[in-house]
């Protein structure tokens, strides 16, 4: 892409441009905001000290420079930003980048933000309005590692402002980052100083780097003390005379800068620094990774479509072409779901069973959005109150069509996180939608306990995939956090990682862990309470489960096979988090229904019992305690289908009674505190029993209407396969306040 570098002259914007080049992009122009008549100004957004050297910076790179004055006025100081005040310094940036786009035909902006959400949100707002991609390759990088890389990549930058404990103008102004590195690390340990100065502790100016055709030489400067506070003196350098000098051939030396692939190389090593189970050492993880897992599959013959070993070590490394083909059955009957909403006393709303129908995907998603509009208006909530949306679509190839309609409707800041998977819906039903919303303002709710926080990172970085589309990475309400569906995208280039299901699982779980940490400094993968792992082949289940369980034993996870996922990925994880999941209780229970159907249920709940989750499998006799895909003899397969066809409404009601009792266990119900419960019921499409889906729907409708102890919302979703061949119904339930 053609990129404009948004520069301050400092090391961060310089190194980010080098990262852009490493990813194959072309820096074609530079842009800078500067104060009108001051040496520097105290801007929330921009580094302005050193602005006198910016023209030499551009000359050194031999690139056109676009500049605009800014007053540094900040009309909106909150975390979010809306372009309401034309005098805000953010609008100065908008006008500057608009000019560059018109004159240089740029497609993207290089932005050197590392950790400031304030800067990121505003710069991404401007880029979004101008339809420019933000490249923020330094975002959330480890600062000690980042500074070392800058030095290793021959960035010669000097400190031109200090404003922190441990830094003084007389001792540290004018020193290079190489000379200051050890001291900065010590001050980080002593005072918590940000090693890269991300908190404004110090600012820098680049005199030379591999991007420069010439180097900058300072002939004369002036030290200005702007605050003589003895505890923390603030001072900066004014350049009074500088010039450019040609660089010697030896000064163009070799350097190595990390690319997108370097940042995922750890997935193939024993280092799992930010995704491993903290109870396991790297050595133990390596042993698990390379250990002998035994002969996991028997030698019995399988049905024709499953002729290969389903869970062997070989399957973890084989290519997609080596995976045996499997026929996916689609639902043939129209599902008689009706959209509905239930609420609890705290302000949570669960919206379920919205079907979008029509001749085309465009018609279907429009129909679904219309129905969503109707149901939220009827219940006096807004689209902005939504905190999670799940879309089950019939054809993922129509993703762009779906996104266009969806984004036009949810066109506001911090849209809800979203999951989108293809599943085997009947003809003319193009989408099933469900959503979670929270509306505060109820008399019995402490607003502080249900504070809403969202994260919508749109800049491409090495941190986690950018959500350029109309959905956020995550939204939290109080102690509960919803995370958007995650797939194995390499963050730096937004392409699916090579290496099959194993690498996709590793990278996807790293994304979840990083998002959890970004939402809560103490957050981690092990905070996940419940989730669904969607996969595109039953053979992938054992590896996905293995990768999950080697990192966390704190969640109940379901595994659902669907025809396709976004970007042709093999796996997508959908999870939600509770801040105190480490204190949750866990149990496994089960029972038999009429000596025909086996129920296996896992439950997690907290001490206060205001949050509980269950996953229940209904099978035809085979054990469901393992997701291992067992060999399926023809005789047993016939027995399975016969039992499935014998399922009746009374059986389903008995199943739901058992599940409801478990999710409500220990909960005290009164007229003022009737809980809301959301169930997702996945069922395996069975050609010999085409009415299975509608049998479940009619049974759930009756159960919902007859239940007085809970308000029940449910969505029934057809699936290709569940976690093993013996399971034909899988129920995910959640109750929380």
C-alpha positions as CSV (number, residue, x, y, z in Angstrom):
1,X,0.0,0.0,0.0
2,X,1.0,3.6,-0.4
3,X,1.5,5.0,3.1
4,X,1.9,8.4,4.6
5,X,4.0,8.4,7.8
6,X,2.5,10.5,10.6
7,X,5.7,11.7,12.2
8,X,6.8,13.6,15.3
9,X,10.4,13.1,14.4
10,X,10.8,10.7,17.3
11,X,11.9,7.1,17.4
12,X,8.5,5.5,17.6
13,X,7.1,7.0,14.4
14,X,10.4,6.3,12.7
15,X,10.5,2.6,13.7
16,X,6.8,2.1,12.8
17,X,7.6,3.3,9.3
18,X,10.5,0.8,9.1
19,X,8.0,-1.9,10.1
20,X,5.7,-0.8,7.3
21,X,8.4,-1.2,4.8
22,X,9.3,-4.7,6.3
23,X,5.7,-5.7,5.5
24,X,6.1,-4.6,1.9
25,X,4.4,-1.2,2.1
26,X,5.7,2.0,0.5
27,X,6.2,5.2,2.4
28,X,5.4,7.9,-0.1
29,X,4.9,11.0,2.1
30,X,5.2,12.4,5.6
31,X,2.7,14.4,7.7
32,X,3.2,16.5,10.8
33,X,1.2,18.7,13.0
34,X,3.1,21.6,14.7
35,X,2.4,24.5,17.1
36,X,1.8,27.9,15.5
37,X,4.0,30.1,17.7
38,X,5.5,28.0,20.5
39,X,8.5,25.8,20.9
40,X,6.2,23.0,22.0
41,X,2.6,22.6,23.4
42,X,1.1,20.3,25.9
43,X,-1.0,18.2,23.5
44,X,-2.9,15.0,24.5
45,X,-2.3,13.7,21.0
46,X,1.0,14.8,19.5
47,X,4.6,15.2,20.3
48,X,5.5,18.7,19.2
49,X,8.9,19.3,20.8
50,X,11.5,19.0,18.1
51,X,9.2,20.3,15.4
52,X,11.9,22.6,14.1
53,X,13.8,19.6,12.8
54,X,10.9,18.0,11.0
55,X,11.7,19.6,7.6
56,X,15.3,18.2,7.8
57,X,13.7,14.8,8.7
58,X,11.7,14.9,5.5
59,X,14.7,16.0,3.5
60,X,16.8,13.2,4.9
61,X,14.1,10.7,3.7
62,X,13.7,12.6,0.4
63,X,10.0,12.6,0.7
64,X,7.3,15.3,0.4
65,X,6.3,16.8,3.8
66,X,2.8,18.0,4.6
67,X,2.4,20.1,7.7
68,X,-0.5,21.8,9.5
69,X,-0.6,24.0,12.5
70,X,-2.5,22.9,15.6
71,X,-3.7,24.7,18.6
72,X,-3.5,21.6,20.7
73,X,-7.1,22.3,21.9
74,X,-8.8,19.2,23.3
75,X,-12.6,19.4,23.4
76,X,-13.2,15.8,24.2
77,X,-10.9,14.2,26.8
78,X,-12.9,11.0,27.3
79,X,-11.9,7.5,26.1
80,X,-14.1,7.7,23.0
81,X,-14.2,10.4,20.4
82,X,-17.0,11.9,18.2
83,X,-16.1,14.6,15.6
84,X,-18.4,17.2,17.1
85,X,-16.0,20.1,17.6
86,X,-14.2,21.5,14.6
87,X,-11.6,23.2,16.9
88,X,-10.5,19.9,18.5
89,X,-6.9,19.0,17.6
90,X,-8.1,15.7,16.2
91,X,-9.9,17.6,13.4
92,X,-6.5,19.2,12.6
93,X,-5.3,15.7,11.9
94,X,-8.3,15.0,9.8
95,X,-7.7,18.0,7.6
96,X,-4.0,17.2,7.2
97,X,-4.5,13.6,6.2
98,X,-7.4,14.5,3.9
99,X,-5.0,16.8,2.0
100,X,-2.3,14.1,1.8
101,X,-4.8,11.5,0.6
102,X,-6.0,13.9,-2.2
103,X,-2.5,14.9,-3.4
104,X,-0.6,11.6,-2.9
105,X,-3.3,9.0,-3.4
106,X,-2.3,7.2,-0.1
107,X,-4.2,4.2,1.2
108,X,-2.8,4.0,4.7
109,X,-1.3,5.9,7.6
110,X,1.7,4.8,9.7
111,X,1.1,5.7,13.3
112,X,3.6,5.1,16.1
113,X,1.3,4.6,19.1
114,X,2.4,1.9,21.5
115,X,0.0,1.9,24.4
116,X,-2.1,5.0,24.4
117,X,-5.8,4.1,23.7
118,X,-6.5,7.8,23.7
119,X,-4.2,8.4,20.7
120,X,-5.2,5.1,19.0
121,X,-9.0,5.8,19.2
122,X,-8.6,9.3,17.7
123,X,-6.2,8.4,15.0
124,X,-8.3,5.4,14.0
125,X,-11.4,7.6,14.0
126,X,-9.8,9.9,11.5
127,X,-8.5,7.0,9.3
128,X,-12.0,5.4,9.3
129,X,-13.7,8.6,8.2
130,X,-11.1,9.0,5.4
131,X,-11.2,5.3,4.5
132,X,-7.5,4.9,5.2
133,X,-6.0,1.9,6.9
134,X,-4.0,2.5,10.1
135,X,-0.7,0.7,10.5
136,X,0.3,0.6,14.2
137,X,3.0,-2.1,14.2
138,X,4.3,-1.0,17.6
139,X,0.9,-1.4,19.3
140,X,1.1,-3.2,22.7
141,X,4.7,-4.4,22.1
142,X,6.9,-5.1,25.1
143,X,8.7,-1.8,25.6
144,X,12.0,-3.2,26.7
145,X,12.1,-5.5,23.6
146,X,11.0,-2.7,21.4
147,X,13.7,-0.3,22.5
148,X,16.3,-3.0,22.0
149,X,15.0,-3.6,18.4
150,X,15.2,0.1,17.7
151,X,18.8,0.2,18.8
152,X,19.6,-3.0,16.9
153,X,18.0,-1.5,13.7
154,X,20.4,1.5,13.9
155,X,17.9,4.1,14.9
156,X,20.1,7.0,16.2
157,X,17.6,9.0,18.3
158,X,18.4,11.5,21.1
159,X,16.3,12.5,24.0
160,X,15.0,16.0,23.5
161,X,12.5,16.3,26.4
162,X,12.4,14.9,29.9
163,X,9.4,15.0,32.3
164,X,9.8,12.2,34.8
165,X,11.3,11.1,38.0
166,X,14.7,9.6,37.3
167,X,15.3,11.9,34.3
168,X,16.9,15.4,34.5
169,X,17.5,18.0,31.8
170,X,21.2,18.6,32.7
171,X,22.1,14.9,32.7
172,X,19.9,13.3,30.0
173,X,18.9,15.8,27.3
174,X,20.8,15.1,24.1
175,X,21.8,11.5,25.0
176,X,21.1,8.7,22.5
177,X,18.7,6.0,23.3
178,X,21.6,3.5,23.1
179,X,23.4,5.4,25.8
180,X,20.2,5.7,27.9
181,X,19.0,2.2,27.6
182,X,20.4,0.8,30.8
183,X,19.3,3.8,32.8
184,X,15.8,3.7,31.4
185,X,15.4,0.1,32.4
186,X,16.6,0.9,35.9
187,X,14.1,3.8,36.2
188,X,11.4,1.4,35.0
189,X,12.2,-0.9,37.9
190,X,12.5,1.9,40.4
191,X,9.7,4.3,39.4
192,X,7.7,2.4,36.9
193,X,8.9,4.7,34.0
194,X,7.7,3.5,30.6
195,X,10.9,2.3,28.9
196,X,9.9,3.8,25.5
197,X,8.5,6.9,27.2
198,X,4.9,6.1,26.2
199,X,3.6,7.9,29.3
200,X,5.3,11.2,28.2
201,X,8.3,10.6,30.5
202,X,10.7,11.6,27.6
203,X,10.6,12.4,24.0
204,X,13.1,11.8,21.2
205,X,14.3,13.1,17.8
206,X,15.8,10.8,15.2
207,X,19.1,11.9,13.7
208,X,19.7,8.9,11.5
209,X,18.1,5.6,10.6
210,X,18.0,3.2,7.6
211,X,15.2,5.2,6.1
212,X,17.4,8.3,5.8
213,X,19.4,9.0,2.6
214,X,21.3,11.6,4.7
215,X,21.8,12.1,8.4
216,X,20.9,15.1,10.5
217,X,23.6,16.9,12.4
218,X,22.9,19.4,15.2
219,X,25.1,22.5,15.1
220,X,23.6,24.4,18.0
221,X,20.7,24.0,20.4
222,X,19.1,25.6,23.4
223,X,17.9,23.9,26.6
224,X,14.6,25.3,27.9
225,X,13.4,24.5,31.4
226,X,9.6,24.6,31.4
227,X,9.1,23.5,35.0
228,X,11.8,23.8,37.7
229,X,10.0,21.5,40.1
230,X,12.9,20.0,42.2
231,X,11.2,16.6,42.3
232,X,10.6,16.4,38.6
233,X,12.2,19.1,36.5
234,X,10.8,19.4,32.9
235,X,13.0,20.5,30.2
236,X,13.5,20.3,26.4
237,X,15.8,21.1,23.6
238,X,15.2,23.7,20.8
239,X,17.3,23.2,17.7
240,X,18.7,26.5,16.7
241,X,20.9,25.3,13.9
242,X,21.0,21.9,12.1
243,X,22.1,20.6,8.8
244,X,22.2,17.4,6.7
245,X,25.3,15.4,5.8
246,X,25.8,12.6,3.2
247,X,26.0,9.2,4.7
248,X,29.0,7.0,4.1
249,X,28.4,3.6,2.5
250,X,29.3,2.0,5.8
251,X,26.6,3.9,7.5
252,X,23.9,2.2,5.5
253,X,24.8,-1.1,7.3
254,X,22.7,-4.2,7.4
255,X,19.9,-4.6,9.8
256,X,17.2,-7.2,10.4
257,X,13.6,-6.0,11.3
258,X,11.0,-8.5,12.4
259,X,8.1,-9.2,10.0
260,X,4.7,-10.7,10.6
261,X,6.0,-14.3,10.4
262,X,8.7,-13.6,13.0
263,X,6.0,-12.7,15.5
264,X,4.3,-16.1,15.2
265,X,7.5,-18.1,15.1
266,X,7.1,-18.7,18.9
267,X,4.2,-20.9,18.1
268,X,6.6,-23.6,16.8
269,X,9.0,-23.4,19.7
270,X,8.8,-24.2,23.4
271,X,8.2,-20.6,24.3
272,X,4.5,-20.0,25.2
273,X,5.1,-16.8,27.2
274,X,1.6,-15.3,26.8
275,X,-0.6,-18.3,26.0
276,X,0.5,-21.3,28.1
277,X,-1.0,-22.7,31.2
278,X,0.8,-20.8,34.0
279,X,1.0,-23.9,36.1
280,X,3.3,-25.6,33.5
281,X,6.9,-24.7,32.7
282,X,8.2,-24.4,29.2
283,X,10.0,-27.7,29.7
284,X,6.8,-29.4,30.7
285,X,5.0,-27.9,27.7
286,X,7.7,-29.1,25.4
287,X,7.4,-32.6,26.8
288,X,3.6,-32.5,26.3
289,X,4.2,-31.2,22.8
290,X,6.6,-33.9,21.8
291,X,5.5,-36.7,24.1
292,X,4.1,-40.0,23.1
293,X,0.4,-39.8,23.1
294,X,-0.1,-43.4,22.6
295,X,-2.2,-45.1,20.0
296,X,-5.3,-43.0,20.2
297,X,-7.4,-44.7,17.6
298,X,-8.3,-48.3,17.1
299,X,-7.6,-50.2,13.9
300,X,-11.3,-51.0,13.3
301,X,-12.6,-49.9,9.9
302,X,-14.5,-46.7,9.7
303,X,-17.3,-45.6,7.4
304,X,-15.9,-44.6,4.0
305,X,-15.7,-40.9,4.7
306,X,-13.7,-41.4,7.9
307,X,-11.2,-44.0,6.6
308,X,-8.2,-42.3,8.2
309,X,-7.2,-42.2,11.8
310,X,-9.2,-39.5,13.4
311,X,-6.9,-38.4,16.2
312,X,-3.4,-39.6,15.5
313,X,-0.3,-37.6,15.8
314,X,-0.1,-37.7,12.0
315,X,-3.4,-35.9,11.7
316,X,-2.0,-32.9,13.7
317,X,0.6,-32.1,11.0
318,X,-1.1,-33.2,7.7
319,X,-2.2,-30.8,5.1
320,X,-5.8,-29.9,4.4
321,X,-5.6,-32.0,1.3
322,X,-4.8,-35.1,3.4
323,X,-8.0,-34.8,5.5
324,X,-10.7,-37.2,4.2
325,X,-13.6,-35.5,2.7
326,X,-16.9,-35.5,4.7
327,X,-20.4,-35.0,3.4
328,X,-22.2,-32.2,5.2
329,X,-26.0,-32.6,5.4
330,X,-28.1,-29.4,5.3
331,X,-31.4,-28.9,7.0
332,X,-34.3,-29.5,4.6
333,X,-37.3,-28.4,6.7
334,X,-38.1,-24.8,7.5
335,X,-37.3,-24.1,11.1
336,X,-40.3,-22.8,13.0
337,X,-38.3,-20.6,15.4
338,X,-39.8,-17.3,16.6
339,X,-37.8,-14.4,17.7
340,X,-38.1,-13.6,21.4
341,X,-36.4,-11.7,24.2
342,X,-36.0,-12.3,27.9
343,X,-34.6,-10.1,30.6
344,X,-33.5,-10.3,34.2
345,X,-33.8,-7.9,37.0
346,X,-30.3,-6.4,36.6
347,X,-30.7,-5.2,33.0
348,X,-29.4,-8.1,30.9
349,X,-31.4,-9.0,27.8
350,X,-31.1,-12.2,25.7
351,X,-32.4,-11.9,22.1
352,X,-32.8,-15.3,20.4
353,X,-34.1,-17.1,17.3
354,X,-34.1,-14.2,14.8
355,X,-34.4,-15.8,11.4
356,X,-33.5,-13.8,8.3
357,X,-35.3,-15.1,5.2
358,X,-35.6,-14.3,1.5
359,X,-34.4,-15.2,-1.9
360,X,-30.8,-14.0,-1.4
361,X,-28.4,-13.4,1.4
362,X,-29.0,-9.6,1.0
363,X,-32.7,-10.2,1.5
364,X,-32.0,-12.5,4.5
365,X,-29.7,-10.2,6.4
366,X,-32.0,-7.2,5.8
367,X,-34.9,-9.3,7.1
368,X,-32.9,-10.2,10.2
369,X,-31.8,-6.7,10.9
370,X,-35.4,-5.5,10.5
371,X,-36.6,-8.1,13.0
372,X,-33.8,-7.1,15.4
373,X,-34.9,-3.5,15.2
374,X,-38.5,-4.5,16.0
375,X,-37.7,-6.6,19.0
376,X,-35.4,-4.0,20.6
377,X,-37.8,-1.2,20.0
378,X,-40.6,-3.2,21.6
379,X,-38.5,-3.6,24.7
380,X,-37.1,-0.1,24.9
381,X,-33.5,-0.8,24.3
382,X,-31.1,0.5,21.6
383,X,-28.7,-1.0,19.2
384,X,-26.0,0.7,21.3
385,X,-27.0,-1.5,24.2
386,X,-26.0,-4.6,22.4
387,X,-22.9,-6.2,23.8
388,X,-22.6,-9.4,21.7
389,X,-24.1,-10.7,18.4
390,X,-23.8,-14.2,16.9
391,X,-24.6,-14.8,13.3
392,X,-25.2,-18.3,11.8
393,X,-25.2,-17.9,8.0
394,X,-26.1,-20.3,5.2
395,X,-23.3,-19.2,2.9
396,X,-20.1,-17.6,4.3
397,X,-19.0,-16.8,0.7
398,X,-21.6,-13.9,0.9
399,X,-19.7,-12.4,3.8
400,X,-19.1,-9.1,2.1
401,X,-22.8,-8.7,1.3
402,X,-23.7,-9.5,4.8
403,X,-21.1,-7.1,6.2
404,X,-22.3,-4.2,4.0
405,X,-25.9,-4.5,5.4
406,X,-24.7,-5.2,8.9
407,X,-22.3,-2.3,9.1
408,X,-24.8,0.2,7.7
409,X,-27.1,-0.7,10.6
410,X,-24.6,-0.8,13.4
411,X,-22.7,2.3,12.3
412,X,-21.7,3.7,15.6
413,X,-18.6,3.7,17.9
414,X,-17.6,0.5,19.6
415,X,-20.2,-1.8,18.0
416,X,-20.7,-5.1,19.8
417,X,-18.3,-8.0,19.4
418,X,-19.5,-10.6,16.8
419,X,-19.2,-14.2,15.9
420,X,-20.1,-15.3,12.4
421,X,-20.0,-19.0,11.2
422,X,-21.6,-20.9,8.4
423,X,-24.0,-23.6,9.3
424,X,-26.3,-26.0,7.5
425,X,-29.5,-23.8,7.4
426,X,-32.4,-24.7,5.2
427,X,-33.0,-23.0,1.9
428,X,-34.3,-19.4,2.0
429,X,-33.1,-19.1,5.7
430,X,-29.9,-17.1,5.2
431,X,-29.1,-16.2,8.7
432,X,-30.0,-17.0,12.3
433,X,-29.1,-14.2,14.7
434,X,-28.9,-14.0,18.5
435,X,-27.7,-11.2,20.7
436,X,-27.0,-10.1,24.3
437,X,-27.8,-6.6,25.5
438,X,-27.4,-4.7,28.7
439,X,-29.3,-1.6,29.6
440,X,-28.4,0.2,32.8
441,X,-30.5,2.6,34.8
442,X,-32.5,0.2,36.8
443,X,-33.2,1.3,40.4
444,X,-31.8,-1.9,41.9
445,X,-28.5,-1.8,40.0
446,X,-25.3,0.0,41.1
447,X,-24.1,1.7,37.9
448,X,-20.4,1.3,39.0
449,X,-20.8,-2.5,39.2
450,X,-22.0,-2.7,35.5
451,X,-19.6,-0.2,33.9
452,X,-19.3,-0.8,30.1
453,X,-15.9,-1.0,28.4
454,X,-15.3,-1.7,24.8
455,X,-12.2,-2.2,22.7
456,X,-12.3,-1.8,18.9
457,X,-8.7,-1.8,17.6
458,X,-8.8,-1.2,13.8
459,X,-5.1,-0.6,13.2
460,X,-3.0,-3.4,11.8
461,X,-0.3,-4.4,14.2
462,X,1.6,-7.4,15.5
463,X,-0.6,-7.6,18.6
464,X,-3.9,-9.3,17.5
465,X,-6.0,-9.1,14.4
466,X,-7.5,-5.7,13.6
467,X,-11.3,-5.6,13.6
468,X,-11.6,-3.4,10.5
469,X,-15.2,-4.4,10.2
470,X,-18.3,-3.3,12.2
471,X,-17.5,-5.2,15.4
472,X,-15.2,-4.7,18.4
473,X,-12.7,-7.2,19.8
474,X,-14.4,-7.2,23.1
475,X,-17.0,-5.6,25.4
476,X,-17.2,-6.0,29.1
477,X,-20.1,-5.2,31.4
478,X,-18.9,-5.3,35.0
479,X,-17.2,-8.7,35.7
480,X,-18.3,-10.3,32.4
481,X,-16.4,-9.9,29.1
482,X,-17.5,-11.0,25.7
483,X,-14.8,-11.5,23.0
484,X,-15.5,-11.6,19.3
485,X,-15.0,-14.8,17.4
486,X,-11.3,-15.4,16.9
487,X,-9.6,-17.2,14.0
488,X,-6.0,-17.9,13.1
489,X,-5.2,-14.6,11.4
490,X,-1.6,-13.4,11.5
491,X,-2.0,-9.9,12.9
492,X,0.6,-8.2,10.9
493,X,-0.7,-9.2,7.4
494,X,-4.2,-10.4,8.2
495,X,-3.7,-13.8,6.5
496,X,-4.5,-17.2,7.9
497,X,-1.5,-18.9,9.3
498,X,-0.1,-21.9,7.5
499,X,0.4,-25.2,9.3
500,X,-3.1,-26.6,9.6
501,X,-5.3,-27.0,12.6
502,X,-2.5,-27.1,15.2
503,X,-1.1,-23.7,14.3
504,X,-4.5,-22.1,13.9
505,X,-5.5,-23.3,17.3
506,X,-2.3,-21.9,18.9
507,X,-2.5,-18.6,17.3
508,X,-6.3,-18.2,17.9
509,X,-5.8,-18.9,21.6
510,X,-3.0,-16.4,21.8
511,X,-5.4,-13.8,20.3
512,X,-8.0,-14.6,23.1
513,X,-5.3,-14.3,25.8
514,X,-4.0,-11.0,24.5
515,X,-7.5,-9.5,24.2
516,X,-8.3,-10.6,27.8
517,X,-5.1,-8.9,29.0
518,X,-5.9,-5.7,27.1
519,X,-9.4,-5.6,28.7
520,X,-8.1,-6.3,32.2
521,X,-4.5,-6.1,33.2
522,X,-4.9,-9.3,35.2
523,X,-6.9,-11.0,32.4
524,X,-5.8,-14.3,30.9
525,X,-7.1,-17.2,28.8
526,X,-7.9,-19.1,32.0
527,X,-10.7,-16.5,32.8
528,X,-12.8,-18.1,30.1
529,X,-15.9,-19.7,31.7
530,X,-17.6,-21.2,28.7
531,X,-17.1,-21.3,24.9
532,X,-17.8,-22.9,21.6
533,X,-15.1,-24.1,19.3
534,X,-16.4,-24.2,15.7
535,X,-14.4,-26.4,13.3
536,X,-14.8,-27.4,9.7
537,X,-14.0,-31.1,10.0
538,X,-14.7,-33.7,12.8
539,X,-11.0,-34.8,12.6
540,X,-9.9,-31.5,14.0
541,X,-11.8,-31.8,17.3
542,X,-9.2,-33.9,19.2
543,X,-6.4,-31.4,18.3
544,X,-8.5,-28.4,19.2
545,X,-9.4,-29.9,22.5
546,X,-5.8,-30.8,23.2
547,X,-4.6,-27.3,22.5
548,X,-7.3,-25.8,24.7
549,X,-6.8,-28.2,27.7
550,X,-3.0,-27.7,27.8
551,X,-3.6,-24.0,28.4
552,X,-6.7,-24.1,30.6
553,X,-8.8,-26.5,32.7
554,X,-11.0,-23.6,33.9
555,X,-13.7,-23.6,31.2
556,X,-16.4,-25.8,29.8
557,X,-16.0,-26.0,26.0
558,X,-18.2,-27.3,23.3
559,X,-17.0,-28.5,19.9
560,X,-19.3,-28.0,16.9
561,X,-18.5,-28.9,13.2
562,X,-19.8,-26.5,10.6
563,X,-19.4,-26.4,6.8
564,X,-17.2,-23.2,6.6
565,X,-15.7,-20.3,8.6
566,X,-14.6,-16.8,7.6
567,X,-11.4,-16.6,5.5
568,X,-11.5,-20.4,5.0
569,X,-10.1,-20.9,8.5
570,X,-10.3,-24.3,10.1
571,X,-11.3,-23.2,13.6
572,X,-13.1,-20.3,15.3
573,X,-13.4,-19.9,19.0
574,X,-16.3,-18.1,20.7
575,X,-15.8,-17.4,24.4
576,X,-16.9,-15.3,27.3
577,X,-15.0,-14.4,30.5
578,X,-15.6,-13.7,34.1
579,X,-13.0,-11.8,36.1
580,X,-13.2,-14.3,39.0
581,X,-13.4,-17.5,37.0
582,X,-10.6,-19.0,39.1
583,X,-12.9,-19.1,42.0
584,X,-15.7,-21.0,40.2
585,X,-16.8,-24.5,41.2
586,X,-17.0,-27.3,38.7
587,X,-18.9,-30.6,38.5
588,X,-19.7,-33.3,36.0
589,X,-23.1,-35.1,36.2
590,X,-25.3,-37.2,34.0
591,X,-28.3,-39.5,33.8
592,X,-30.2,-41.7,31.5
593,X,-33.5,-41.0,29.8
594,X,-35.7,-44.1,29.4
595,X,-32.5,-46.2,29.2
596,X,-32.1,-44.9,25.6
597,X,-30.5,-41.5,25.8
598,X,-27.4,-40.7,27.9
599,X,-27.1,-37.1,29.3
600,X,-23.6,-35.9,30.2
601,X,-23.5,-32.4,31.8
602,X,-20.7,-30.1,32.9
603,X,-21.4,-27.1,35.1
604,X,-19.4,-24.1,36.4
605,X,-20.8,-21.6,38.9
606,X,-19.5,-19.0,41.3
607,X,-19.8,-18.9,45.1
608,X,-22.5,-16.2,45.0
609,X,-24.4,-18.3,42.4
610,X,-25.2,-15.3,40.4
611,X,-23.4,-16.8,37.4
612,X,-23.6,-20.3,36.1
613,X,-22.9,-22.1,32.8
614,X,-23.7,-25.6,31.6
615,X,-22.9,-27.8,28.6
616,X,-25.0,-30.9,28.2
617,X,-24.6,-33.6,25.6
618,X,-27.5,-35.9,24.6
619,X,-26.2,-39.2,23.0
620,X,-27.5,-42.5,22.0
621,X,-25.5,-44.6,24.4
622,X,-21.8,-44.1,23.6
623,X,-19.8,-42.3,26.3
624,X,-19.7,-38.6,25.9
625,X,-17.0,-37.8,28.4
626,X,-14.4,-37.5,25.6
627,X,-14.4,-35.6,22.4
628,X,-12.4,-38.4,20.7
629,X,-14.3,-39.3,17.5
630,X,-14.9,-43.0,18.1
631,X,-14.9,-45.6,15.3
632,X,-18.4,-46.0,14.0
633,X,-19.3,-49.5,12.8
634,X,-22.2,-49.7,10.4
635,X,-24.3,-51.7,12.9
636,X,-23.8,-49.1,15.6
637,X,-24.5,-46.3,13.1
638,X,-27.8,-47.9,12.3
639,X,-28.6,-48.2,16.0
640,X,-27.7,-44.6,16.5
641,X,-30.1,-43.4,13.8
642,X,-32.9,-45.6,15.0
643,X,-32.7,-44.2,18.5
644,X,-32.4,-40.6,17.2
645,X,-35.6,-41.1,15.2
646,X,-37.4,-42.3,18.4
647,X,-36.8,-39.0,20.2
648,X,-40.1,-37.6,21.3
649,X,-41.3,-34.3,22.8
650,X,-41.5,-36.0,26.3
651,X,-37.8,-37.0,25.9
652,X,-36.8,-33.4,25.1
653,X,-38.9,-32.0,28.0
654,X,-37.2,-34.4,30.4
655,X,-33.8,-33.4,29.1
656,X,-34.6,-29.7,29.5
657,X,-36.0,-30.3,33.0
658,X,-32.7,-31.9,34.0
659,X,-30.6,-29.1,32.4
660,X,-32.7,-26.4,34.0
661,X,-32.5,-28.0,37.4
662,X,-28.7,-28.0,37.2
663,X,-28.2,-24.5,36.0
664,X,-30.7,-23.3,38.7
665,X,-29.2,-25.5,41.4
666,X,-28.8,-23.5,44.7
667,X,-30.4,-20.4,43.3
668,X,-33.2,-18.7,45.3
669,X,-36.1,-17.5,43.1
670,X,-38.7,-14.9,44.1
671,X,-41.1,-12.7,42.2
672,X,-38.7,-9.8,42.1
673,X,-35.7,-11.9,41.0
674,X,-36.7,-14.3,38.3
675,X,-33.5,-15.1,36.4
676,X,-33.0,-15.0,32.6
677,X,-31.4,-18.1,31.1
678,X,-30.1,-18.4,27.5
679,X,-29.9,-21.8,25.8
680,X,-28.2,-22.6,22.5
681,X,-29.3,-26.0,21.3
682,X,-27.1,-27.5,18.5
683,X,-28.4,-30.6,16.8
684,X,-26.9,-32.9,14.2
685,X,-28.8,-32.8,10.9
686,X,-30.0,-36.3,10.3
687,X,-31.5,-37.0,6.8
688,X,-33.5,-40.0,8.2
689,X,-35.1,-37.7,10.8
690,X,-35.8,-34.4,9.0
691,X,-38.2,-33.1,11.6
692,X,-35.7,-33.2,14.5
693,X,-35.0,-29.5,14.5
694,X,-38.7,-28.6,14.7
695,X,-39.3,-31.2,17.3
696,X,-36.7,-29.6,19.5
697,X,-38.2,-26.1,18.8
698,X,-41.7,-27.1,19.6
699,X,-40.6,-28.9,22.8
700,X,-38.5,-25.9,23.9
701,X,-41.4,-23.5,23.2
702,X,-43.7,-25.6,25.4
703,X,-41.0,-25.9,28.1
704,X,-40.4,-22.1,28.0
705,X,-44.1,-21.3,28.4
706,X,-44.6,-23.8,31.3
707,X,-41.5,-22.8,33.3
708,X,-42.3,-20.3,36.1
709,X,-38.9,-20.2,37.8
710,X,-36.9,-18.7,35.0
711,X,-37.3,-16.6,31.8
712,X,-35.9,-18.8,29.0
713,X,-34.5,-17.6,25.7
714,X,-33.4,-20.3,23.2
715,X,-32.0,-20.6,19.7
716,X,-32.0,-24.0,17.9
717,X,-29.1,-24.3,15.4
718,X,-28.5,-27.2,12.9
719,X,-24.9,-28.5,12.8
720,X,-23.0,-31.0,10.7
721,X,-21.4,-32.9,13.6
722,X,-21.2,-32.5,17.4
723,X,-18.3,-33.4,19.6
724,X,-18.6,-37.1,18.9
725,X,-20.6,-39.4,16.7
726,X,-22.8,-40.6,19.6
727,X,-24.0,-37.1,20.4
728,X,-26.9,-35.7,18.4
729,X,-27.9,-32.8,20.7
730,X,-25.6,-30.3,22.5
731,X,-27.0,-27.7,24.9
732,X,-25.1,-24.6,26.0
733,X,-26.8,-22.7,28.8
734,X,-25.9,-19.6,30.7
735,X,-27.4,-17.6,33.6
736,X,-25.7,-14.5,35.0
737,X,-26.4,-11.2,36.6
